[in-house]
Amino acid sequence: MSNPGKKRLSVFTLSMMTVAAVCSLRGLPMMAREGLSMIFYILFSTLIFLIPASLVAAELGGAFSKESGGVYTWVKAAFGSRWGFTAIWLQWIQNVVWYPTVLGFGAGALAYLFMDPGMADSGVYTGSVILIAYWGATFITLAGTDLVSKVTKYGVLLGTVLPGLLVIILGLLWVNMGNPLEFMQVSPALEAAEKAAGELPHARLFPSITGLGSVAFLAGIILLFAGVEVHAVHANELEDPGKQFPESMFLAAAIIFLLFTLGSLSVAAVIPASEISLTAGLMQAFEMLLAKFNLDFITPLIGLLVAFGSIGGVMSWISGPSRGLLHTADQGELPPIMAKTNKNGMPINILMIQAVIVSLLAGLYFIMDNVSVAFFMISAMTVTLYLVMYILMYAAAIKLRYTRPDLPRTYKVPGGLFGLCAVAGIGLLGVSFALIVGFFPPTNLKVGNPALYVGLVAAGMVIFVGLPQLINSMKKPDWKRDD
């Protein structure tokens, strides 16, 4: 029964919260490199990942709405504190690994402010921007000023929403003027392969699969849809969660699908797939589109806004996941030193450790020849960690339906036990496939040494999944803080 005195969320509001959490311009170049087959990847990610993750997280969030801790609490209830800690650790560490990718994208945009797009291909430049921006954001966060909220608010509006709408509008005008569409062209390599097979070369809606490496971008694209579980916990704030939450998720999925598809097609329409930079592809498209309409003089401004949006995105997340880890420190899952906070209530030691890890990962840009490869490899490392967390979340939802069927749930996945198993099962299959694909170097990127690529991604997963197991084995009773 609803509480009449409590302010309720509307379907549209929750949908927009979900869209804001998921949508990011940094993914447009990655999807654009796939040409028309990007539609397959976006549909796959929406139906097999975004919707199942939303529905399952909503059930778990509603069941434990009176407890803090998020995925830590959910997985702990099903499998114990060891795996609960592993889940929240993975959610935290993948976010830490994610920072160099979004700031690398911001560095690529910032190069256009300096009127030197070639800087975006420099690993030294990109790595340096990441280090300066992240450490600056960390110190601002530690200061606890309201600057964080302002940067986040205006970063989303001016650095994500405005450029996103602009590139879509310019792309539609490009098409309306009858300009040639690059995504309708066939790459020379694919054309030769299709002719050899006796086929007529054509642009493909379905990817040409010659091995798992040919769909390796799927893992990176799924990462763009991750994070929906953060807002799924608000399902119980709707007037009728059972009816309205699925409505809000399907509306959000439709908006996300349209934004990602139209934005990616706009980039793919003007730049040949093989020439799209994963860090600067959006600005490459802006440069060509604005020049077409004699507006190229505002390209530096767009570069500044996109870079500002990237920094705003980082600052919106820099303290959130660390607070989840702080909760586990209070519960005795981490040594007391990790529970230390400054006068502003910020987990100072956790934030410092975050910054050190980001700095080490930023070093990959300095040592790798190809900035796009470094960008994608860090993305692959991020997604493997996050997908393990989603596997734990899906498994927890299924087990809790069996072991605790009477647990009060403000929202339940429709269809009873069968419905939950079907939805969570689809999600498990999707993330498991993406996890496997993430270890294969993409065939449409020159990765240099494939063994080094696979080794670094695998090492990242082993180290970052193994660390919480090691910490848990060393856990002591006196780590738990008094209530």
Salt bridges, closest charged atoms under 4 A:
GLU59 OE2 - ARG401 NE 2.84
GLU59 OE2 - ARG409 NE 3.15
ASP146 OD2 - LYS150 NZ 3.95
GLU191 OE2 - LYS195 NZ 3.27
GLU194 OE2 - ARG204 NH2 2.78
GLU199 OE1 - ARG204 NH2 3.43
GLU237 OE2 - HIS234 ND1 2.81
GLU247 OE2 - LYS243 NZ 2.90
ASP330 OD1 - ARG481 NH1 2.81
GLU333 OE1 - LYS475 NZ 3.41
ASP483 OD1 - LYS480 NZ 3.63
